[in-house]
Amino acid sequence: MKEYHHLGIPTSIEKENETYLKEFKMYVSGFEESPYRIEWMRYEPDSPLPKLVKTIPHIAFKVDNLEEELAGKEVIIQPNSPSKGVKVAFIVDNGAPIEFIQINQEDKITS
């Protein structure tokens, strides 16, 4: 089952309360403050992420099984773990980036 998680919007404008993700050379902000889960993403020029993700907004869905959601899809960011208990990956659908997020609540609780 897919459940809306957030909308990610690329920006070049520095935002308040940004969190830096060193592995991806990017800053994220806004998600926790937004009642609609809008996340701003600002990238360093040498960020290794695909241009599509750095330039086009994406919608993210929470899923029960990340591997099942990726089966047969065009994966542009392989599964990775940006934080304990969380696995994410990106696909392309109709020219737009889509993020899938699998959250293991047991791992998050013990962290």
Contacts in CASP RR format, 6 or more apart in sequence:
PFRMAT RR
TARGET T0000
AUTHOR 0000-0000-0000
METHOD contacts of the structure
MODEL  1
MKEYHHLGIPTSIEKENETYLKEFKMYVSGFEESPYRIEWMRYEPDSPLP
KLVKTIPHIAFKVDNLEEELAGKEVIIQPNSPSKGVKVAFIVDNGAPIEF
IQINQEDKITS
1 63 0 8 1.000
1 64 0 8 1.000
2 61 0 8 1.000
2 62 0 8 1.000
2 63 0 8 1.000
2 69 0 8 1.000
2 100 0 8 1.000
3 61 0 8 1.000
3 62 0 8 1.000
3 63 0 8 1.000
4 37 0 8 1.000
4 59 0 8 1.000
4 60 0 8 1.000
4 61 0 8 1.000
4 62 0 8 1.000
5 37 0 8 1.000
5 60 0 8 1.000
5 61 0 8 1.000
5 62 0 8 1.000
5 99 0 8 1.000
5 101 0 8 1.000
6 31 0 8 1.000
6 37 0 8 1.000
6 38 0 8 1.000
6 39 0 8 1.000
6 59 0 8 1.000
6 60 0 8 1.000
7 36 0 8 1.000
7 37 0 8 1.000
7 38 0 8 1.000
7 39 0 8 1.000
7 57 0 8 1.000
7 58 0 8 1.000
7 59 0 8 1.000
7 60 0 8 1.000
8 38 0 8 1.000
8 39 0 8 1.000
8 40 0 8 1.000
8 41 0 8 1.000
8 57 0 8 1.000
8 58 0 8 1.000
8 59 0 8 1.000
8 60 0 8 1.000
8 99 0 8 1.000
9 38 0 8 1.000
9 39 0 8 1.000
9 40 0 8 1.000
9 41 0 8 1.000
9 57 0 8 1.000
10 41 0 8 1.000
10 42 0 8 1.000
10 43 0 8 1.000
10 53 0 8 1.000
10 54 0 8 1.000
10 55 0 8 1.000
10 56 0 8 1.000
10 57 0 8 1.000
11 40 0 8 1.000
11 41 0 8 1.000
11 42 0 8 1.000
12 42 0 8 1.000
13 42 0 8 1.000
14 27 0 8 1.000
14 42 0 8 1.000
15 27 0 8 1.000
15 29 0 8 1.000
15 30 0 8 1.000
15 40 0 8 1.000
15 42 0 8 1.000
16 29 0 8 1.000
17 29 0 8 1.000
17 30 0 8 1.000
17 33 0 8 1.000
18 27 0 8 1.000
18 28 0 8 1.000
18 29 0 8 1.000
18 42 0 8 1.000
19 27 0 8 1.000
19 28 0 8 1.000
19 29 0 8 1.000
20 26 0 8 1.000
20 27 0 8 1.000
21 27 0 8 1.000
21 28 0 8 1.000
21 82 0 8 1.000
23 80 0 8 1.000
23 82 0 8 1.000
24 43 0 8 1.000
24 47 0 8 1.000
24 48 0 8 1.000
24 49 0 8 1.000
24 82 0 8 1.000
25 43 0 8 1.000
25 44 0 8 1.000
25 46 0 8 1.000
25 47 0 8 1.000
25 48 0 8 1.000
26 41 0 8 1.000
26 42 0 8 1.000
26 43 0 8 1.000
26 44 0 8 1.000
26 47 0 8 1.000
26 49 0 8 1.000
27 41 0 8 1.000
27 42 0 8 1.000
27 43 0 8 1.000
28 39 0 8 1.000
28 40 0 8 1.000
28 41 0 8 1.000
28 42 0 8 1.000
29 39 0 8 1.000
29 40 0 8 1.000
29 42 0 8 1.000
30 38 0 8 1.000
30 39 0 8 1.000
30 40 0 8 1.000
31 37 0 8 1.000
31 38 0 8 1.000
31 39 0 8 1.000
39 60 0 8 1.000
41 54 0 8 1.000
43 49 0 8 1.000
43 54 0 8 1.000
47 54 0 8 1.000
49 77 0 8 1.000
50 76 0 8 1.000
50 77 0 8 1.000
50 90 0 8 1.000
50 97 0 8 1.000
52 76 0 8 1.000
52 92 0 8 1.000
52 95 0 8 1.000
52 97 0 8 1.000
53 76 0 8 1.000
53 77 0 8 1.000
53 90 0 8 1.000
53 97 0 8 1.000
56 95 0 8 1.000
56 96 0 8 1.000
56 97 0 8 1.000
58 90 0 8 1.000
58 96 0 8 1.000
58 97 0 8 1.000
58 98 0 8 1.000
58 99 0 8 1.000
59 96 0 8 1.000
59 98 0 8 1.000
59 99 0 8 1.000
60 88 0 8 1.000
60 98 0 8 1.000
60 99 0 8 1.000
60 100 0 8 1.000
60 101 0 8 1.000
61 98 0 8 1.000
61 99 0 8 1.000
61 100 0 8 1.000
61 101 0 8 1.000
62 101 0 8 1.000
62 102 0 8 1.000
62 103 0 8 1.000
63 69 0 8 1.000
63 100 0 8 1.000
63 101 0 8 1.000
63 102 0 8 1.000
64 102 0 8 1.000
65 102 0 8 1.000
66 79 0 8 1.000
66 87 0 8 1.000
66 88 0 8 1.000
66 89 0 8 1.000
66 100 0 8 1.000
66 101 0 8 1.000
66 102 0 8 1.000
67 79 0 8 1.000
69 89 0 8 1.000
69 91 0 8 1.000
69 100 0 8 1.000
70 79 0 8 1.000
70 89 0 8 1.000
70 91 0 8 1.000
70 100 0 8 1.000
73 91 0 8 1.000
73 92 0 8 1.000
73 93 0 8 1.000
74 91 0 8 1.000
74 92 0 8 1.000
75 89 0 8 1.000
75 90 0 8 1.000
75 91 0 8 1.000
76 90 0 8 1.000
76 91 0 8 1.000
76 92 0 8 1.000
76 97 0 8 1.000
77 88 0 8 1.000
77 89 0 8 1.000
77 90 0 8 1.000
78 89 0 8 1.000
79 87 0 8 1.000
79 88 0 8 1.000
79 89 0 8 1.000
80 87 0 8 1.000
80 88 0 8 1.000
80 89 0 8 1.000
81 87 0 8 1.000
81 88 0 8 1.000
82 88 0 8 1.000
84 107 0 8 1.000
84 108 0 8 1.000
84 111 0 8 1.000
85 103 0 8 1.000
85 104 0 8 1.000
85 107 0 8 1.000
85 108 0 8 1.000
85 111 0 8 1.000
86 101 0 8 1.000
86 102 0 8 1.000
86 103 0 8 1.000
86 104 0 8 1.000
86 108 0 8 1.000
87 101 0 8 1.000
87 102 0 8 1.000
87 104 0 8 1.000
88 99 0 8 1.000
88 100 0 8 1.000
88 101 0 8 1.000
88 102 0 8 1.000
89 99 0 8 1.000
89 100 0 8 1.000
90 97 0 8 1.000
90 98 0 8 1.000
90 99 0 8 1.000
90 100 0 8 1.000
91 97 0 8 1.000
91 98 0 8 1.000
91 100 0 8 1.000
92 98 0 8 1.000
END
